[in-house]
Amino acid sequence: MALLRVSDGRVFTAIEDINAIVKPMEIGRFPFDDALRARVDALPQPLSPENAKLIVGSLDSSVRERLDSEGYVSWRVGNVLSKGEEGFAFHQHFEGGETGGGQKSPEQIKDYLTPHHVLVNDIHFVFTGAIIKGVQLENGLQAVCYVEAGEWIRLGPTILNWPIFPSGKAITGLSFFDQKAGPDQTWKMDLHPEVKVDPTMLF
């Protein structure tokens, strides 16, 4: 179930209420029945390239058609695995067949946790675990949005955000982008270290 916490103390659970507050960020649900959930939950983590393709192929055809019509041109399957005191391990499978993985460097983590814009339109479908994003709202407030398996979150280059990684169950997300990635399989980021995140918006 999606959840939004706002820095003024309000909490929302209805998708339409959440979207009214976080726009132009947006969340929603996608077809994800119990059989598919059980099948995905049973996959070994981190995902193999073959199982990453299974994730991609499981996305409903009507959703893929809508993404195509909206100009999304590339995809990535990402895993984030909790490693306890060692932090988190990151594994990715790309449309062209490339696979990347391993621990991010401290500098990469620092940049990613800094409030930032990613200069691409992107949408993320959650298959296991949860994607959690802190977001700067237009009225000066901040919020944290939690989306779980069977839900999606749409970001974009105007949305100032920061990630929060949950411990325990691995995160598996299928992401689509309206640009091809650069040679290093990343997109440009615009960092804003001057934006101070409310401590309650970091969990």
C-alpha positions as CSV (number, residue, x, y, z in Angstrom):
1,M,0.0,0.0,0.0
2,A,1.4,3.4,-1.0
3,L,2.0,5.9,1.8
4,L,3.0,9.5,2.0
5,R,4.4,11.3,5.0
6,V,4.6,15.1,4.9
7,S,6.9,17.2,7.0
8,D,3.9,19.0,8.6
9,G,2.8,15.7,10.2
10,R,0.1,14.7,7.7
11,V,0.0,11.1,6.4
12,F,-1.9,9.9,3.3
13,T,-2.6,6.5,1.9
14,A,-5.0,7.1,-1.1
15,I,-3.2,7.4,-4.4
16,E,-5.3,10.3,-5.6
17,D,-4.5,12.2,-2.3
18,I,-0.8,11.5,-2.7
19,N,-0.7,12.6,-6.3
20,A,-2.5,15.8,-5.5
21,I,0.3,16.7,-3.0
22,V,3.5,15.4,-4.8
23,K,2.6,16.5,-8.4
24,P,4.3,16.6,-10.9
25,M,5.6,13.4,-9.3
26,E,3.0,10.7,-9.7
27,I,2.3,7.2,-8.4
28,G,-0.1,4.4,-9.4
29,R,-0.7,0.7,-9.6
30,F,0.0,-1.8,-12.4
31,P,-1.4,-5.4,-13.0
32,F,0.5,-7.6,-10.5
33,D,-1.6,-10.6,-9.5
34,D,-0.8,-13.1,-6.7
35,A,0.7,-15.7,-9.0
36,L,3.2,-13.2,-10.4
37,R,4.0,-11.8,-7.0
38,A,4.7,-15.4,-5.7
39,R,6.8,-16.1,-8.8
40,V,8.9,-13.0,-8.4
41,D,9.3,-13.4,-4.6
42,A,10.8,-16.9,-5.3
43,L,13.5,-15.6,-7.6
44,P,17.1,-15.7,-6.2
45,Q,18.6,-12.4,-5.4
46,P,20.4,-10.7,-7.0
47,L,18.6,-11.5,-10.2
48,S,20.3,-13.4,-12.9
49,P,20.1,-11.9,-16.5
50,E,17.6,-14.5,-17.4
51,N,15.4,-13.7,-14.4
52,A,15.7,-10.0,-15.2
53,K,14.3,-10.7,-18.6
54,L,11.5,-12.6,-16.9
55,I,10.6,-9.4,-15.0
56,V,10.6,-7.3,-18.2
57,G,8.4,-9.9,-20.0
58,S,5.9,-10.0,-17.1
59,L,4.9,-6.4,-17.5
60,D,1.4,-6.1,-18.9
61,S,1.3,-5.5,-22.6
62,S,-1.1,-2.6,-22.2
63,V,1.3,-0.9,-19.9
64,R,4.1,-1.4,-22.4
65,E,2.0,0.1,-25.1
66,R,1.3,3.2,-23.0
67,L,5.0,3.6,-22.2
68,D,5.9,3.4,-25.9
69,S,3.2,6.0,-26.7
70,E,4.6,8.3,-24.1
71,G,8.2,8.2,-25.5
72,Y,10.0,5.8,-23.1
73,V,12.8,4.3,-25.1
74,S,15.0,2.3,-22.8
75,W,14.7,0.1,-19.7
76,R,16.7,-1.2,-16.7
77,V,16.1,-3.8,-14.1
78,G,17.6,-2.8,-10.8
79,N,18.2,-4.6,-7.5
80,V,19.2,-3.1,-4.2
81,L,20.2,-5.6,-1.5
82,S,20.6,-4.8,2.1
83,K,24.0,-5.9,3.5
84,G,23.5,-4.9,7.1
85,E,26.4,-2.9,8.5
86,E,28.1,-3.1,5.1
87,G,25.4,-1.0,3.6
88,F,23.7,-1.9,0.3
89,A,24.7,-3.8,-2.9
90,F,23.4,-2.6,-6.3
91,H,22.9,-4.8,-9.3
92,Q,21.5,-3.7,-12.7
93,H,20.5,-5.4,-16.0
94,F,20.2,-3.2,-19.1
95,E,18.2,-3.4,-22.3
96,G,21.3,-4.1,-24.3
97,G,22.3,-7.1,-22.3
98,E,24.9,-5.5,-20.1
99,T,24.9,-6.3,-16.4
100,G,26.4,-4.2,-13.6
101,G,26.7,-4.8,-9.9
102,G,28.6,-4.5,-6.7
103,Q,28.9,-2.0,-4.0
104,K,28.7,1.7,-4.9
105,S,31.6,3.8,-3.9
106,P,31.2,6.2,-0.9
107,E,31.3,9.1,-3.4
108,Q,28.6,7.6,-5.6
109,I,26.4,7.0,-2.5
110,K,27.0,10.5,-1.3
111,D,25.9,12.0,-4.6
112,Y,22.9,9.8,-4.8
113,L,21.7,10.6,-1.3
114,T,22.1,14.3,-1.9
115,P,18.9,16.0,-3.1
116,H,19.1,16.0,-6.8
117,H,17.3,16.1,-10.2
118,V,18.0,13.2,-12.6
119,L,17.9,14.8,-16.0
120,V,15.5,12.3,-17.6
121,N,11.9,11.4,-17.4
122,D,11.7,8.0,-15.6
123,I,9.1,5.7,-14.2
124,H,9.8,2.8,-11.9
125,F,7.7,-0.4,-11.4
126,V,8.2,-2.1,-8.1
127,F,8.3,-5.9,-8.1
128,T,9.8,-6.7,-4.7
129,G,10.4,-4.6,-1.6
130,A,9.7,-0.9,-1.8
131,I,11.0,2.3,-3.5
132,I,11.1,5.2,-1.1
133,K,11.7,8.7,-2.3
134,G,12.0,11.9,-0.3
135,V,10.7,14.9,-2.4
136,Q,10.8,18.7,-2.0
137,L,7.3,20.1,-2.4
138,E,6.5,23.3,-4.2
139,N,5.2,25.0,-1.0
140,G,8.5,24.5,0.9
141,L,7.3,21.4,2.7
142,Q,9.0,18.0,2.2
143,A,7.5,14.5,2.0
144,V,8.5,10.9,1.9
145,C,6.6,8.6,-0.5
146,Y,6.7,4.8,-0.1
147,V,5.6,2.6,-3.0
148,E,5.5,-1.2,-2.8
149,A,5.3,-4.2,-5.1
150,G,2.5,-3.7,-7.7
151,E,2.9,0.1,-7.6
152,W,4.9,2.5,-9.8
153,I,6.4,6.0,-9.2
154,R,7.0,8.5,-12.0
155,L,9.8,11.1,-11.6
156,G,11.3,13.6,-13.9
157,P,14.0,16.3,-14.3
158,T,12.0,18.9,-12.4
159,I,11.5,16.8,-9.3
160,L,14.0,17.4,-6.5
161,N,14.3,14.1,-4.6
162,W,16.5,11.7,-2.6
163,P,16.2,8.0,-2.0
164,I,15.8,6.1,1.2
165,F,16.8,2.4,1.1
166,P,14.8,-0.1,3.2
167,S,16.6,-2.8,5.0
168,G,15.5,-6.5,4.8
169,K,13.8,-7.6,1.6
170,A,15.6,-6.8,-1.6
171,I,14.2,-4.1,-3.9
172,T,13.5,-5.1,-7.5
173,G,12.4,-2.4,-9.9
174,L,11.8,-2.2,-13.6
175,S,12.6,1.3,-14.8
176,F,11.9,3.0,-18.1
177,F,13.5,6.2,-19.4
178,D,12.7,8.7,-22.2
179,Q,16.4,8.9,-23.1
180,K,19.2,6.4,-23.7
181,A,21.7,6.2,-20.9
182,G,25.3,7.5,-21.4
183,P,28.3,5.3,-22.0
184,D,28.6,4.6,-18.3
185,Q,24.9,3.5,-18.2
186,T,23.9,6.5,-16.1
187,W,22.0,9.7,-16.6
188,K,23.2,13.2,-15.7
189,M,22.4,14.4,-12.2
190,D,21.9,18.0,-10.9
191,L,23.0,17.9,-7.3
192,H,21.6,20.4,-4.7
193,P,23.6,20.0,-1.5
194,E,22.3,23.3,-0.3
195,V,18.9,21.8,0.2
196,K,18.7,20.7,3.8
197,V,16.5,17.6,4.4
198,D,14.3,17.6,7.5
199,P,15.6,14.7,9.7
200,T,12.1,13.2,9.8
201,M,12.2,13.0,6.0
202,L,15.2,10.6,5.9
203,F,13.3,7.5,6.9
